[in-house]
Amino acid sequence: MDWKDPNVAKKYKPGESMTGPFALPLIKQAGLDDSLTGSDDLVTLDNACGTGILTVHLYNTLPEHAKDRLNHTCGDISQGMVDMVQSRIKENGWKGATSRILDAQKLDVASDTFTHVLTNFAFVGLPDPGQVLSEWHRVLRPGGTCGFTVWEFVGWYPPVEAAVKSLEGPKFPTWKEFCKAFATTDDPWEERSFFERGVGAAGFENMRVEHFENRTKHANAREFCELYGVICKVITEKFWSEEEKEKYGPLLEPAIEKALQEQFGEGEFSLDWKAWIITAKKPSEKK
């Protein structure tokens, strides 16, 4: 995915049906729901916000008394994503919200700024998640909460694997290889044991890890390919040679459609998705 592409947000938005259902339990696990009490200000960051689906759920979930004291930032390295989120802010009238360019690995934000920093699925896809955790620790206030989601299983993976293998030529990555497609390190951040150690090593405490599953329904294989074909093509961009892209690229979408039809038939079908939801706290200052 070319994050500098001005049309990237439009291409990526269909993915909200996959990622969005996991944003809500992340928000609740971070304590940003009806359980909120008190009158202290809330200063929150949707980090690597993408199209802003986490922010959609945040404003749908927070009680009114919390929205009145909310200062919310949506940050992303992609101008296209930032522009889309700014449009959503305006359209929905989200009080206290703004969007801006922010590099998740080097946040242009003062230390001890936020009460909450949340990231929905972008964490593992960032070049250096360890550096991201360090930045979260820096920009969070003492006692502040960080939260993120990590895929354990994505529903599109098996049919796309079958499709690529049916082409009998280009490479299909293992799940570990796919998770490292955008990384600059070899660290296995997609593994629970590793990200748990990483969160602790970054200085966080009171870590909570929950497992969440969701099922999406799709009208038919053709609709799935029209909506999600662009996302699946990350494989061609990252793992295929130029020669393979030219030879097999036009064949991929029809192969995915065929693989889905062979597995589920001509009509409606469902895909399962599984993820880890992780929250932790920056230690409070000692009195």
Secondary structure as the mmCIF struct_conf table of DSSP 4:
data_model
#
loop_
_struct_conf.conf_type_id
_struct_conf.id
_struct_conf.beg_label_comp_id
_struct_conf.beg_label_asym_id
_struct_conf.beg_label_seq_id
_struct_conf.end_label_comp_id
_struct_conf.end_label_asym_id
_struct_conf.end_label_seq_id
TURN_TY1_P TURN_TY1_P1 TRP A 3 LYS A 4
TURN_TY1_P TURN_TY1_P2 PRO A 6 ASN A 7
HELX_RH_AL_P HELX_RH_AL_P1 VAL A 8 TYR A 12
HELX_RH_3T_P HELX_RH_3T_P1 LYS A 13 GLY A 15
HELX_RH_AL_P HELX_RH_AL_P2 GLU A 16 GLN A 29
TURN_TY1_P TURN_TY1_P3 ALA A 30 GLY A 31
BEND BEND1 ASP A 33 ASP A 33
TURN_TY1_P TURN_TY1_P4 ASP A 34 SER A 35
BEND BEND2 GLY A 38 SER A 39
STRN STRN1 LEU A 42 ASN A 47
TURN_TY1_P TURN_TY1_P5 ALA A 48 ALA A 48
TURN_TY1_P TURN_TY1_P6 GLY A 50 THR A 51
HELX_RH_AL_P HELX_RH_AL_P3 ILE A 53 THR A 61
BEND BEND3 LEU A 62 LEU A 62
HELX_RH_AL_P HELX_RH_AL_P4 GLU A 64 LYS A 67
TURN_TY1_P TURN_TY1_P7 ASP A 68 ARG A 69
STRN STRN2 LEU A 70 ASP A 76
BEND BEND4 ILE A 77 ILE A 77
HELX_RH_AL_P HELX_RH_AL_P5 GLN A 79 ASN A 92
TURN_TY1_P TURN_TY1_P8 GLY A 93 GLY A 93
TURN_TY1_P TURN_TY1_P9 LYS A 95 GLY A 96
STRN STRN3 ALA A 97 ILE A 101
STRN STRN4 ASP A 103 ASP A 103
TURN_TY1_P TURN_TY1_P10 ALA A 104 GLN A 105
STRN STRN5 LYS A 106 LYS A 106
BEND BEND5 VAL A 109 VAL A 109
TURN_TY1_P TURN_TY1_P11 SER A 111 ASP A 112
STRN STRN6 PHE A 114 THR A 119
BEND BEND6 ASN A 120 PHE A 121
TURN_TY1_P TURN_TY1_P12 PHE A 123 GLY A 125
BEND BEND7 LEU A 126 PRO A 127
HELX_RH_AL_P HELX_RH_AL_P6 PRO A 129 VAL A 139
STRN STRN7 LEU A 140 PHE A 153
TURN_TY1_P TURN_TY1_P13 GLY A 155 TRP A 156
HELX_RH_AL_P HELX_RH_AL_P7 TYR A 157 SER A 166
TURN_TY1_P TURN_TY1_P14 LEU A 167 LEU A 167
BEND BEND8 GLU A 168 PRO A 170
HELX_RH_AL_P HELX_RH_AL_P8 TRP A 175 CYS A 179
TURN_TY1_P TURN_TY1_P15 LYS A 180 PHE A 182
BEND BEND9 THR A 184 THR A 185
TURN_TY1_P TURN_TY1_P16 TRP A 189 GLU A 190
BEND BEND10 GLU A 191 GLU A 191
HELX_RH_AL_P HELX_RH_AL_P9 ARG A 192 ALA A 201
TURN_TY1_P TURN_TY1_P17 ALA A 202 GLY A 203
STRN STRN8 GLU A 205 HIS A 218
BEND BEND11 ALA A 219 ALA A 219
HELX_RH_AL_P HELX_RH_AL_P10 ALA A 221 CYS A 232
TURN_TY1_P TURN_TY1_P18 LYS A 233 LYS A 233
HELX_RH_AL_P HELX_RH_AL_P11 VAL A 234 PHE A 239
BEND BEND12 TRP A 240 TRP A 240
HELX_RH_AL_P HELX_RH_AL_P12 GLU A 242 PHE A 264
BEND BEND13 GLU A 266 GLY A 267
STRN STRN9 PHE A 269 LYS A 281
HELX_LH_PP_P HELX_LH_PP_P1 LYS A 282 LYS A 286
#
